[in-house]
Amino acid sequence: MDRRRKRIKFPLEMKDGRKVRELDEFIEYFDLRKAVEYFCSGKLQAWFDNIYASDIVEELNKLTGEEDDFVKRFTEILGVECMEEVDVRKIIHNSFLKEKLKRFYPEEESEIMVRRTADTQERFEELIKDGEKEIYLLSGTFTILKKMEGLKLEGLDSPRVVIKAQTAAEFWEQKITMIGIIPADEETKKIMCSDELSAAANELLDVLEMYLQKKSQEEEVC
């Protein structure tokens, strides 16, 4: 019995949404961006293994995605010619980041969240520069600079932060809210604790003010 017949070929989506199952189709409708994404998730290697191209899988496994000549080596291994100009490093970074997010969220949600998720300080500052105000911080340690303001930060996998503001009052003026984030040092811890107390106090004052206004209105009616 030929065991090779038992393998069921699954498709890869390439250029123009074309679903390819054969090598010649893969080459004809090759899409560099999608191929790199599949490489990062391991689906590309699985696809080639499924069509018994173990030699290609072996060569792909030698790549990390960090090579300066990654695109050249990648396309040579796959046997395709590609003149596309894309930011491959960004694609690779976002692809690996999406794989990390899948530990916490479904794939579709991860696809959306990856655009607002930072896993390095460089990525964090880049998102702020691009105008993002609601950002997810994934693992690691991040620094909140004095120039940063008006941000809503949510932590995934217990990220830590260092606050560069000198006092809680100074940090409060930055109007930054944080959820699921741990202080990285004692000074940051003091500021965050003071900040939480200030937030609770302000919330209590708002409730009290609303109550007094309501009482005043009731007395005027009487």
C-alpha positions as CSV (number, residue, x, y, z in Angstrom):
1,M,0.0,0.0,0.0
2,D,1.3,3.5,-0.9
3,R,1.2,5.5,2.3
4,R,1.8,8.7,0.4
5,R,-1.8,8.6,-0.8
6,K,-3.0,9.0,2.7
7,R,-1.8,12.5,3.1
8,I,-4.5,15.1,2.3
9,K,-3.2,18.2,0.7
10,F,-4.4,21.5,2.4
11,P,-4.4,24.8,0.5
12,L,-2.3,27.9,0.9
13,E,-3.8,31.2,0.0
14,M,-1.6,33.0,-2.4
15,K,-2.0,36.0,-4.8
16,D,-5.5,37.2,-5.5
17,G,-6.9,34.8,-2.9
18,R,-5.9,31.8,-5.0
19,K,-6.0,28.6,-3.1
20,V,-3.0,26.4,-4.2
21,R,-2.5,22.8,-3.5
22,E,0.2,21.9,-6.1
23,L,3.8,23.2,-6.4
24,D,3.3,24.6,-9.9
25,E,0.3,26.6,-8.6
26,F,2.3,27.8,-5.7
27,I,5.0,29.1,-8.1
28,E,2.5,30.7,-10.5
29,Y,0.5,32.5,-7.9
30,F,3.4,33.2,-5.5
31,D,2.8,36.0,-2.9
32,L,5.9,36.9,-0.9
33,R,4.0,38.6,1.9
34,K,1.8,35.6,2.5
35,A,4.6,33.1,2.0
36,V,6.6,34.8,4.7
37,E,3.7,34.8,7.1
38,Y,3.2,31.0,6.5
39,F,6.9,30.5,7.0
40,C,6.7,32.2,10.4
41,S,3.7,30.2,11.5
42,G,5.3,27.0,10.3
43,K,2.4,26.3,7.9
44,L,4.6,26.7,4.9
45,Q,7.0,24.0,6.1
46,A,4.1,21.7,6.9
47,W,2.6,22.3,3.4
48,F,5.9,21.3,1.7
49,D,6.3,18.3,4.0
50,N,2.8,17.3,3.0
51,I,3.7,17.3,-0.7
52,Y,6.8,15.3,0.1
53,A,9.3,18.1,-0.6
54,S,11.4,17.3,2.5
55,D,14.5,18.9,0.8
56,I,12.8,22.2,0.7
57,V,11.6,21.8,4.3
58,E,15.2,21.1,5.4
59,E,16.4,24.3,3.8
60,L,13.6,26.4,5.2
61,N,14.4,25.2,8.7
62,K,17.9,26.6,8.3
63,L,16.4,30.2,8.1
64,T,15.6,32.3,11.1
65,G,14.2,35.3,9.3
66,E,16.9,37.6,10.6
67,E,19.3,37.0,7.7
68,D,20.3,40.2,5.7
69,D,19.8,38.2,2.5
70,F,16.6,36.4,3.8
71,V,14.4,37.2,0.7
72,K,17.1,36.0,-1.7
73,R,17.7,32.8,0.1
74,F,14.0,32.3,0.8
75,T,12.9,32.6,-2.8
76,E,15.8,30.5,-4.1
77,I,14.8,27.7,-1.8
78,L,11.2,27.9,-3.0
79,G,12.3,28.1,-6.6
80,V,10.5,31.3,-7.4
81,E,11.4,34.7,-8.8
82,C,10.1,37.7,-7.0
83,M,10.5,41.4,-7.6
84,E,8.1,42.6,-4.9
85,E,9.4,45.3,-2.6
86,V,8.0,44.7,0.8
87,D,9.2,45.4,4.4
88,V,10.0,41.7,5.1
89,R,11.4,42.4,8.6
90,K,8.1,44.0,9.6
91,I,6.1,41.1,8.1
92,I,8.3,38.6,10.0
93,H,8.0,40.6,13.3
94,N,4.2,40.9,13.0
95,S,3.9,37.3,12.1
96,F,5.8,36.1,15.1
97,L,4.0,38.6,17.2
98,K,0.6,37.3,16.0
99,E,1.7,33.7,16.9
100,K,2.4,35.0,20.5
101,L,-1.0,36.7,20.7
102,K,-2.7,33.4,19.7
103,R,-1.9,32.2,23.2
104,F,-4.4,34.7,24.6
105,Y,-6.9,35.4,21.8
106,P,-8.5,33.6,18.7
107,E,-6.6,34.0,15.4
108,E,-9.1,36.5,13.9
109,E,-8.8,38.7,17.0
110,S,-5.0,38.4,17.1
111,E,-4.9,39.6,13.4
112,I,-6.5,42.8,14.5
113,M,-4.7,43.2,17.8
114,V,-1.2,42.8,16.3
115,R,-1.4,46.3,14.8
116,R,-1.7,47.8,18.3
117,T,0.7,45.4,20.2
118,A,4.2,46.2,21.3
119,D,6.7,43.5,22.5
120,T,9.7,45.8,22.5
121,Q,10.4,49.4,23.5
122,E,11.2,50.3,19.9
123,R,7.8,49.0,18.8
124,F,6.1,50.8,21.7
125,E,7.5,54.1,20.6
126,E,6.8,53.4,17.0
127,L,3.1,52.8,17.7
128,I,2.9,56.1,19.6
129,K,4.6,57.9,16.8
130,D,2.0,56.5,14.4
131,G,-0.7,58.0,16.6
132,E,-1.9,54.9,18.5
133,K,-3.5,55.8,21.9
134,E,-4.7,52.3,23.0
135,I,-1.7,49.9,23.1
136,Y,-1.2,46.3,24.3
137,L,2.2,45.7,26.0
138,L,3.3,42.0,25.6
139,S,5.7,40.7,28.2
140,G,9.1,42.3,28.7
141,T,9.9,45.7,30.3
142,F,8.8,49.1,28.8
143,T,9.7,52.7,29.7
144,I,7.1,55.4,29.8
145,L,8.8,58.5,28.9
146,K,7.8,62.0,30.1
147,K,6.8,63.1,26.6
148,M,4.2,60.2,26.3
149,E,0.7,61.2,27.2
150,G,-3.0,60.4,26.7
151,L,-2.4,56.6,26.5
152,K,-4.4,53.6,27.5
153,L,-2.1,50.6,28.1
154,E,-3.2,47.1,28.7
155,G,-0.7,44.4,29.7
156,L,-0.5,40.8,28.3
157,D,1.6,38.2,30.1
158,S,2.6,40.5,32.9
159,P,4.7,43.2,31.3
160,R,6.7,45.6,33.5
161,V,7.1,49.4,33.2
162,V,9.5,52.0,34.3
163,I,8.0,55.5,34.7
164,K,10.3,58.4,34.0
165,A,8.1,61.0,35.7
166,Q,9.6,62.2,39.0
167,T,6.4,62.4,41.0
168,A,2.9,60.9,40.9
169,A,1.5,64.4,40.2
170,E,3.7,64.7,37.2
171,F,2.7,61.3,35.9
172,W,-1.0,62.1,36.5
173,E,-0.7,65.0,34.1
174,Q,0.4,62.6,31.4
175,K,-3.1,61.1,31.5
176,I,-2.0,57.5,31.1
177,T,-4.1,54.6,32.3
178,M,-2.7,51.1,32.8
179,I,-4.3,47.7,33.2
180,G,-2.5,44.4,34.0
181,I,0.9,46.0,34.2
182,I,3.5,45.6,36.9
183,P,6.0,48.2,38.2
184,A,9.6,47.4,37.3
185,D,11.2,49.3,40.2
186,E,10.4,50.8,43.6
187,E,10.0,54.4,42.3
188,T,7.6,53.3,39.7
189,K,5.7,51.3,42.2
190,K,5.3,54.3,44.5
191,I,4.0,56.4,41.6
192,M,1.6,53.8,40.4
193,C,0.2,53.2,43.9
194,S,-0.2,57.0,44.4
195,D,-1.8,57.2,41.0
196,E,-4.3,54.5,41.8
197,L,-5.2,56.3,45.1
198,S,-5.6,59.6,43.2
199,A,-7.9,57.9,40.7
200,A,-10.0,56.4,43.4
201,A,-10.1,59.7,45.3
202,N,-11.2,61.6,42.1
203,E,-13.8,59.0,41.4
204,L,-15.2,59.4,44.9
205,L,-15.2,63.2,44.6
206,D,-17.1,62.9,41.3
207,V,-19.8,60.7,43.0
208,L,-20.0,63.1,45.9
209,E,-20.3,66.1,43.7
210,M,-23.2,64.5,41.8
211,Y,-24.9,63.6,45.1
212,L,-24.6,67.2,46.4
213,Q,-26.0,68.6,43.1
214,K,-28.9,66.2,43.3
215,K,-29.6,67.2,46.9
216,S,-29.4,70.9,46.0
217,Q,-31.9,70.4,43.2
218,E,-34.3,68.5,45.5
219,E,-34.2,71.3,48.1
220,E,-34.9,73.9,45.4
221,V,-38.0,72.0,44.4
222,C,-39.2,71.8,48.0
